Amino acid sequence: MATILLADDEAKMRKILMLALMEEGHEILEASDAEQAIEIINKTSLSLVLTDLRMPGGGGMAVLNAVKGMNHYVPVIILTAYGTIENAVEALKNGAHDYLLKPCDLDEIKLAVRKSLQIQHLELENRYLRVELDQHFGRQSEIVAKAPSMLKVFEFSRRVAQGDGTVLIRGESGVGKELVARSIHRQSSRSERSFVSVNCSAAPPDILELELFGRLRSIRGGGDRPNVGKFELANGGTLFLDEVGYLTPSLQGKVLRTIEEKVIEPVGDVRSKKIDVRIIVSTNQDLEDKVRKGELRSDFYFRLNVLPISIPPLRERKEDIPLLIQHFLRKKVRGRSSLSFSSEDIEALMRYHWPGNVRELQNLVERAVVLNTTDLSELLPSLHPPLTPGSQMAFHHKELFTLPYKDAKKFILEEFEKVYFTHILRKTGGNVSRAAQVMEVHRKNFYVKLSELGIDPKQFSQTESE
């Protein structure tokens, strides 16, 4: 269902159009002049605007300009008489999707509305969903598992997908929280609309607020388009807030209001916009502890914890490891000579504690393919005596020098970072704050890097500092 604004100074025409479009299942708002239409545009989240070109208060061009000033994704269809076709063509140049001649053929109007809404959806879908999915997950993004604990997660996710409540996904870094969130979206009635993901730990609060809610367009230059926030981009679909525990109390309050009242206020604007978004959030933090410490609002926590899902770490579902290895190999080999791990190697990998969970296992398989080796002493040094700074760090094997420079550089840098971060964490006894201080990096950035490298600082908590 779309929310459509009909702007026409002829009451009879509005009535005819309204009945025709309501038959298509749309919600219709009416305006009798341009000023009334612009007021609605400024206060309401619209899917499409159908406006007469000539009417009091500035006419259809004023309405078109108001729409483009607020949201350039909302299509505008112009209604015009024969004598004003040139003006209608000018409107197309200024951003209108289509124009129709009066007297109107109702079937033609329905078709034009349908096509414009499809174009709008494709613009958002192509820009914010399909490219991201293809780059990061490919077409084969199914979740692979046979462990009973994971099968329960899948079944509960399937049931959750049928509703619209807020979902809280909990689990350690690398267990696949976003993959489960995407699975819920794809099984839901919102699957044809956008899935938009936001990492709440990756930006300062002021930047994150702009990213989530957008901002009022700058007056300077007069032609800037507004920055559309992720809530608005996800309208009709699903917004995934990854690592939601990093939100500041101020942002928690703003997101809470959005969830409860289904409205947003872009930064710098006092006007509210209606939205319809399904919220899924994730965390690897102890949210209850954050509530006790006053770092997380209790009302925000209870509003998130409606449909909780807990994903077990890989070390608690090791029967999935052989399946995951084969799955990642199929995705990475892509026609080259296939690699395979021996049964002894598989057993060794199943004994490993996997602090980086599934992400760490995926990285291992990728290294195996890039280096064309299944030698675990090279692929997973943690299974062997720990490396120390100054060691060769498994860099000087003959396969490395057969790689393209970009791949070799990426592998060497990743191995160096693992050794360096491991050494500092060992020296600080797993104290992340102290380790970040020693390395002179921000604590949040330190956590992000640990997650990328698949390093769990807890494994060093028992180590005595040197």
N, C-alpha and C positions, 0 to 999 in steps of 0.2 A: 504494500500500500504506500502511495506517495502523497505528500502534502502539497497541494497545488493552489497557488493564488490566482484568482480570476480578477483582472482589473479592466472594467468596462463601464462607461457612464450610462449604458442602456440596460435597464433592469431586466427587460425581456430577454435580451441576449445573454446576460449572466445566468438567468434561470435555465435557459435551454442548454448552455454549455455545462452548467453545474450538474444537471440531471444526466447528461450524456457521460460525463467523467465519473460520476458516482456509480454508474453502471459498471465501470471498469474497476471499482473497488477503491477509489482514491478519496482522500479527505480534502474538502474544498473550502477555501477561505475566499471572501468576496471583498472587493474595493470598488467604489463608484467613481473615484478620481485618482490622479497620480499621488497626491499628498497622502491620502488614506493608504494607498498601496505601499508607499515608501515607509510609512509608520509600521505597517505589518512586517515588511521586509527587515526592518531594524530590530524587531522584537521576536521574530519567529524563525525557526529552522525550517526552511522550505526545500522541497524537492524540485519544483519547477514553477515558473511564472508564465502565465498566458495573459498578455496585455494588448489592449487596443492602442493603436498608434496615436490617434487623435482623441483626447479627452481633457477635461479641466485639470489644472494643477501642474502642468508641465508636460503632459502627454507620455506616450510610451517610451520615448528616449530618456526621459528623466527616471522612469522606472528601471529601464535597462541599466543606466549608469549607477543607480542605487544598488542593484543586484551585483554588478561587477565590482563595486566598491566594497561590498560585504563578503562575497564568496563567489569567486570566478568559476566554481564548479557547478553552480545552479544554472540550468539551461533556461533561456527566455525565448518564447515564441511570440512573434508580433502578429496582430490581426490588423488588416488594412483594407481600405476600399481601393478600387481600380485607380482612382486619381492620385493615389499616394504611393504607388509602387516604387518610384525612385527613392522616396524616403525609407521604404522598407529595405531596399537594397543597402542604403546607407547604414541602417540598423544592423544588417548582417556584417558589414565591415567593422562595426563597433563591438561585435561579440554576440549578437543574437544567434540562436541555433537555426531558426527557421522563420518563415512568414507565411501567412495564409490569407487568402482573399475573402472579403465579405461579399455576399452572404455566404456563411460557412457551411460546408458539407460536414456533417457530424462524423461520418466514418473517416474522412480525411483528417479531422482534428484528432480523433482517437489514435490514428496511425502515427501522426506527427508527435503526439505526446509520448506514445510508446517508444518511438525511435529515439527521441531526445533523452528519455530516461535511461535507455540502454546505453547510449553514448556516454552519458554522465557516469554510469556505473563502470563502464569499461575504462574510462580515463582514470578513475580512482583505483580500480582493480589492477590495471597494468602497471601503474606507477608505484603502488605501495604494497602489492601482494605478490603478484606472479613473479616479478624479477627477484624479489627476496627469496621466495620459495625455491626457484630454479637454482639460484646461486648457492644457497646454504644447505638445501635439503634434496634438491633434484626432484624428479618425478616419483621416485620410489622412497617416500618418506614414512613408510609404515613402521610401526614399533614392533620390534622383534623380541619375543620372550616366551618362555614356557614355565617359568617359576610360578607356583601357586599364588605367591604374594603379588606378582605383577598381573596375573590373570584377574585377580580381584580388583586391581586398579583399573584395568580395561573395562570390566563389567560395570563398576561404579561410574566410570567416565561416560559410558554409553547411556546410563540412566540419567546422569547429570545433564547430558547434552539435550535431553528432551525438554528441560525447563529453561528458566531464564535467570536463576538466582546467581549471586556472586560466588565464585569458586576460589578457594584458597588451596594452592598446591604447595606442599612442603617437601623438602628433601635437600640433601647435600648438593654442593656444586657438581655439575656434570652428570646427574642422574637422569636427565631428560625431561625437566619440568615444562619447558616450552613445547617439546614434542607432544606431551600429553595435552597441553592447552590447545594446540593446533588440532589435535584429534577430536577434542570436544567441539571445537568450532565446526569442523568438517561434518560432524554427525548431527549438527543442530539445524534448526530452520533458518539460521543466518548464514549458512554455508556459501550462498551465492554472493554475499557481501564481503567487505574487507575484514581481514585479520591484521590488526596493527599492533606491533610489539614495541614496548618502551623499556629500556634498561634504567631503572631508577637510581642505580649506583654510579652511573657513568657521567653524570653532569652535575655542576653546582646547582643549588636550589633555584636561583633566579633563572638560569638557562632552562632547567627542567620545567619550570612553570610555563615559560614561553612555549616549550615543546609540547606540553600537554594541552594548554588552553588557547594557544595562538595569541595574537596581539592585534590591537586596532592599527589600521594602516597609517603609515607616516604621512603627514601633510606635505612634507618637503617634496618638491618636484611635481606633486599633484597626480602622478600616474602610477605610483607604487601599488602593487596588489597586496592584500593582507596576507600575513603569515597564518595559514590555517593550522590549528592545533591538532594533535593526534586524536583527541576526543571527537572532534568534528570529522576527521578523516575516517574514523571507525563508525560513523553514524549508520545505524542499521545493521552493523556487524558486531565484531568482538574486539575489545581493547585488552591487551595482555600487559600488565604491569609487573615486570620482572624485578625481583629483589625489592619488594614494596616496603620492607622495613627501613630502607634508607630515606624515605620521605620525611621531611621536617614536619613538626607539629602544625605549622602554618599550611603547608601543602596537604597534610592529612585532612585538615578541616575543609579545604576547598574541594578535595576529591570526594570527601564524605557528602558534602552538599550536592555535588554532581550526581552521586549514586542515588541519593534519596529523592532529590527533586527533579532529576533528569534535565538539568539545565547547566549551561556553562556561561562564564563571563570572560571573554578574552581580556588579556592584560591591557589596562588603559581604557577599558570600556565599562560603562555602568549598565549597559543593556544586556539582558539575558537571552540566550538562544536555547531552544528546546533541542534535545538530542535523545536518541534511542540506541543505547549501547549496552551490550552484555560485558560485564567486567570479570576478568579472570586475573588473579594475582598469584605471585609465587614468592617464596622466601627460603633461605637456608639458615635463618636466624631463629632464636628463641623469642617469639613475639610476646609470650606471657611474661618473660623476664623483662622485656622492654617496657611493658605496661607497668610492672612493679616499680621500675626505675623512673617512670615518668617520661620516657622517651617516645612512647606510643600512646596515643589517646585511646582510652578504653572503649569509647563509643565507636571509634574507627575500627578497632580490633574486632568488636562483636559484629560490626556490619560486614567485615570481610569474611569472618569465620562462619559463613552460612552453610556452605557445602565443602567441607575439608577433604582433601585427598593427600595421603602421605605416600611418597614413592620411596621404597627401600633402597639402600645403597647397594652397589654391585657386589660387595663382599658378602651380603646376605642372600644373594640369589645367583650363586656361582654357576648353577646349571645353565644359565643364559649365556655364559661366556663363549662356549663353542659356536652357538648360533650367531651371536653378534660378530664374532671373528669372520665367519663365512659371509655374513651379510655385508660387512664393511669391505671385505676382499672383492666381492662381486661388484660393488659400487666403484672401487678404486682401480681395479685392474684394467677394465675397458679395452678388452681385445689383446692386451699384451700377454706374454706367457704367464700362466697362472701360478701363484705361489700357494704353498700349503704348509701348515705347521704340523710337526710330528705329534703323535699322541703324548710323548714325553713333554714336549713343549706346552701342549694344552694343559696337561696336569700341573706343570710349573706355574702357568698363568692362572690356573684356578686356585693355587695356594697363595698367590699374591694378594695383598690387602686392598689394592686399587683405591688409594686416597682420592684420585681424580675421577673415579667412577667410570661411566660409559664414555665420557669425553676422553679420558686418558687412554682407554682401550682403542678408541677410534684413532687417536693420534699415533698409537703404536702401530696399528695396521697401515696407516698412511706412510709412516717411516719405512716399514717393511717393503712397501711397494716402491717408494722412491729409491731406496737403497738396494732393492732386489735381493733382500736377505731375510732369513728367519732366525738368524743367530740372536738369541735373547741376551747374550752378553753385550751386544751392541744396541739392541732395541730397547732393553729395559735394564739398565745398569743397577737399579735398585734391588734386583734379585741377587746381586753379587756384592762383594765388598764395596763399601761406599767410595766414591771418587773424592779426591781432594784437589784443591786448586794447584795447578802445575802439572797435573796428570794429563795424559793425552786425550781424555774425554771421548774416546772412541771415534776421533775425527779421522785418523790416518789409516782407514781401510781403503783398499784399492777401488771399491765401487764409487766412493765419494768423488773421485777425480774423473769419473765418466759422466757425471751429472752436468746438466746445464748450470751455469754460474748462479742463476737466481735460486734454483732448488738447493744447490750446495750451500749457498749463503744462508738460506732460511733454516736449513737443518743445523748448521753449525751454531747459528745464533740461538736457536731454541735449546740446544744441548748446553751451550755456555750459560744461558739464563737459568736452566735447571740446576746446574752445579753451583752457580753463584748464590741463588736464592736458598738452596739447600744448605750451603755452608753458613750463610748468615743466620738462618733459622736454628741451625744446630748450635751456633755460638750463643744465641740469645735464649736457648731453651724453649723455642717455639713461641716466644713472646712477639706477637705481630707488631705491636706499637713500637717496641724497642728496635726490632729489625728494620721497620720502615724509617725510623729515626737514623739508624746507622747508615742506611742507603740513601738518606735524604730524598725520600719520595713520600707523597701523600699516602696516608693509611688506606683510603678507599682505593686509590690506584694500585697499591700493594696487593689488596685483596683481589682486585680484578685480574692482575697478572698471575697470582697464585692459581686462580680458577682456570685461566688459559693454559697454564703449564701442568695442571693436574696435581698440584702439590697441596697436601693437607698439613697445615702447621701443627695440628694436634699430635702428629706422630713424633714431633720433636719435644713435646712438653715434658717428657721424662728425662731428656738429655741434660746433663750438667753443662752449664756454660763454661767455656774455656777461659 
